[in-house]
Amino acid sequence: MNPSAHRVRLRRVYDPPEPADGTRVLVDRLWPRGLAKADAHIDEWPKSATPSTELRRWFHAADGAPDEVFEEFRHRYAAELAEPEAAGALDRVRDLAREGPLTLLTAAGDPERSHAAVLRERLGGG
């Protein structure tokens, strides 16, 4: 098992920071609505490691069985993460996970069924 596996958490960005969060990384392309930057306590915001606008829109508009849609989203997002700029950003986040506890933050209502969960998998933490 990857040494970072137990140190990568998923949380909603709207939840108050906790000491166990470690490094807090916002993994949404857009800044969360209604959240002041001073209140977010974000350490990193690697926008190039977030889903593209096109993929995000497709995911939110996709029809079909939720599991099938999420699996297709996971596949498409993995392809985006393989692109050089995204891969570099992912490597940076992976380095942060090796340094200590890491929390991936998202505004998604269900972080476990979002791009944040896919990122955690890619980091070896899920």
Residue, then its C-alpha position, 0 to 999 in steps of 0.5 A: m500500500n502506498p504510504s500516503a494512502h491513509r493520509v489523503r482525505l476528502r472533505r467539502v470546502y465549506d466544512p470548517p478546517e480541522p487540525a487533521d486536514g494537513t495540507r488543504v488542496l482545493v480541487d475545483r476549477l471554480w472558486p466555491r460560491g459564497l466562500a471567502k478566500a480568507d475563510a477557506h484556508i487553502d494551501e494549494w489550488p492546482k487548477s490544471a489538475t481539475p476536470s476541464t469545463e467541458l468534462r464538468r458540464w458533460f458530467h452534470a448534464a449526462d443522462g443514464a444510470p449514475d454508476e455508468v455515468f460516473e465510470e465514464f466520467r472517471h475514464r474521461y477524467a483519467a485521460e485528462l490527468a494524463e495530459p502533461e500540464a495536469a500530470g505535472a500538477l498531479d505530481r505536485v499534489r502527490d509530493l504534498a501527500r508524501e510530506g504529510p496529511l493531505t485533504l482534497l477539498t471540493a464544493a461537490g455535495d458528495p465528495e465520494r462521487s466526484h472528481a475528488a475521489v478520482l484524484r484520491e485514487r490517482l494519488g494512491g489514497g483511496 
